Amino acid sequence: MFKEMSNQNLDSHHEYEANLQEEWDKSQNNEIVIGLKEGHNLSELLEGLPGFKDSFQHQLDCLDCADGRVCSGHKFGLAGQGILLNESDLSILENKIKELGIRVTGHDNCGAAGIAYPGPESDRHGYEFTKSLADRTGASYSEVHKENFVCPVHNERCLVLEGTGRFDVANLSGFPGRFISSAAFFGLSEEYQRTEAKALIGIALGDHGFGHRFDQDNPFYLIISAENENSLAITKKWAEAVASEFDGRVQVESFIAPSI
């Protein structure tokens, strides 16, 4: 019996690795990734992406995890829907959810919940947190289970640091696989934004993401979406400091969002 279970685990691991490699190969052919590696300007690459300007026309309506596998609508994102927040930042988030009148979701296999509550019960803690967040803010609540994931594996090539609150990047066809953080738009502390970015980079560069495939020639990108030069400069300063900790495997790119 133990041998049978071991073989099943091995088969599952091989299937996961095969899926990861397939998604990596696919992402290597993404036009944005190719353009960035060739040194082209991100703004120009995005301008040429069909639907880019239209992606700023949708009203974002839900708080999903930053996880690129999870998308329940026009998405704001935070790691674990805020499970890593301190008390002060959590209060800011709760007020923002009430102000915007958005939905809250929970999901299976949450990496941020695993960071906050290591061990086999992490998913339970994750669901308890998101349900409690919805209850405290009067938000409607739903769950995204793994059979409804956009992708079965972590296929993120970037983390979008979304500061505008109007970029529906989760639904933008042709954009590479992405984590999404709306922390800057929500007004959360820079300390939290740094912590969250490092946690999500850790997932991407670790065994659950593309991992060793990221190197100086194929970096993971921190992509800043900002309303103006001032907000861009603020985010870029700390993002570049964070990127510098990863030996060239993380690179910062940015753009100013188009006006409505």
N, C-alpha and C positions, 0 to 999 in steps of 0.2 A: 504494500500500500504506500509506504513512504517513497519507494522508488517511483511509483506511478505519479505521486504528487510532485516529486522532484522533476520528473520529465514534463509534467504539465506546466510547472513554473518556468522551466527552461524554454519550452515552446512559446509561452507567453512573452518571455523576454526577447526571444528571437523575433517574434512578430512585431513587438514594440520597436525594436531596433530597425527592422525592415521598414516600418512605417516612418520612422524618423528619417532614415536615409532617403526614402522616396520624397518626403516633404522638403528635405534639404535640397535635393536635386531640382525640385520644382522651383524653390525659392531662388536658386542660383540663376534661373532664367527670367526672374522678375525684372521688368524694365527699370524700375526705380533702383533696385539693388545694383543692377549692371551700371546704370548711369552714375550712381554715387561712387562705385569702385573705379570708374573711369575719370572721376574728378569733376563731374558736371554739377552745376548749381541746383540745389534741391528745389528752390522756388520754380525754376524753369522746368524741371522734370515734372513737378506737380501740375504746372499750368498746362502741360501737354497730356495730362491724364484725363480721359473722358469722365465727366461727372464730378470733377474736383470742386469747382465753384458751387455746383448744386448741393454738394455735401454740407455746405454751410447754411442751407435754407431750411433744414429740418429742425423742429423743436425736439431737443433731447428729452426723453421721457422716463428713463429708468436708471437706477444705480445697480450695475452689475459689478462683478469682480473685474479687476484689471486683466485677468486671464484671457488670452486671445482665443481660447476655445469656447468662451461663454459670450453669447450675444442674444439677449431677449427682446431687443428693440432698438430704438435710437439711444445709444448708450453713453452714460457717464461711467467712468471706471475708477475703482480704488482697490488696492490689494485686499482681498477678503472683505470687500464692502466696508472697510474701515476697522477691521479686527485688530490692527496693529496700532491704532490711535491711542494717545494718552487722553486723560479726562478732558483737558482743555480743548484739544482738537476735536474730540468726539462731540462736544457740545456745539462747536462751530458747524460740524457736519449735520447734526440733527436739526439745527435751525435752518440750514440750507435746504434740506430735504422738505421741511415744512413749507418754506418759501416757494420752492419750485413745484411742489405737489407731485413729485415723481414716485414711481414704484421702487420697491426694494426686492432683490432676489438673493437666494442662496444657491450653492451648487456643490456637486460631488467633487471629491479629490482636490480640495482647495489647498494650494501650497502655502498661502499666508496663514490659514488656520493651523497648518502643520508647524509653522514657525512659532505661532503664538501658543499652541498646545501640542507639543511633540507627542507622538505615540498613536496607538490604534484608535483612540477616541477623538482624533482631531476633527473629523467630519461632523461628529455630533456637536462638538463645541462650536464649529463654524455655523451650523444651522441654528443653534441656540442663539448665537450672537445676532445673526441676520433677522431672525424672527423677532427678537427683542427690539432691535433697531426699528423695524417696521411698526411694532406695537407702540413704541415710545413716540414715534413721529406721526402716527395715524396714516402711514403709507400702506397701500395694498402690497401683498406679498405673494411671491411664487418661487418655485424651485426649478433649477435647470439641472437635469440629471444627465449622466454621461452619454446616454443614447441620443441626446439632443445637442451634444457638443458640435460646434462648427467643424472641428477637426479632432480626431481621436488622440493626437499627441500635441505636445507643446511645439508649435511651428513658428514661434515668434522670432523675427529677425531684428525687431526694434521695440523700444518703449516710447510711445508718444506721450510727451509731457504737454497735455492739452490745457492751455490757459485761457481759451476763449469761451468755453461753455457752449459752443455752437458748431463744432467740427464733428460731423457724424462719420468719423473715420472707421468705425467698426463695420460700416456697411458700404465702404468705398471700394468698389471692384478695382483690382489692379494694384492696390496698395499691399506691400508685403505683410506677412503675418506680424501681429503687433500686440503687445501689452498696451493698455491705455490707463493713464493716470490723469484724473481731473482735479488733483489735489491743489494745484495752483489756482484754478478757477474757483474752487470752494473756499479759498483763503486759508488753507491749512498751513501750519508752520513750516519754515524751511527745514528745520530739524527733521520733521516727519517726512517731507518730500525726499530728503537725502536717504533716510532710512528705508523708505519704500523703494526708491530706485535701486539701492544696493540689494534689497531682497529679491526684486524681480530680475535684476541682472544675474544674481546667484542662481535662480531657477534656469534661466536661459543658458548660462555657461556650465551648468551642472548636468548630472545624469538624466534629469527629467526633460531637459531641453536639447538643443543641438550640440551643447557641450564642447568637446574638443574640436569640433569643426570650425568654431570661431577662432580666428587668429588675426594678425595684423593686416593680412591681405583680404580677409573676410570678416570684418568686425561686426559686432552687435552695435546698433545705432540707438543713441538717445536723440529723438527728434522733437524739437521744441516748436509748438504751435502757439504763437503769441499775437496779441492784438496790436501791439506797438513796440517801438524800439526800446522803450524804457523797461517794459515787462520782460521783453526778450533778454535784455542785458542782465537783469536780476536772476532769471532762471539759468541763463548760460553760464554765469560765473560759478554757481555751485555744481551745475551739471558737468562742466569741464573738470572741476576738482574731483568729482566722483569718478569720472572716466579715467583720470590719470592713475587711479589705483589698480587698473586692470591690464597694465603692461601692453597697451596698444590694441587690446582686443575689444575695446569699447570706444566709439567715436561719436562726437556730438555734431548734429546737423540741425538747421533751424530755418524757419520762414515766418513772415508776417502774414496773418490771415487776410484773405481778400475782404473788402468791405461789402456789406450787404447791398 
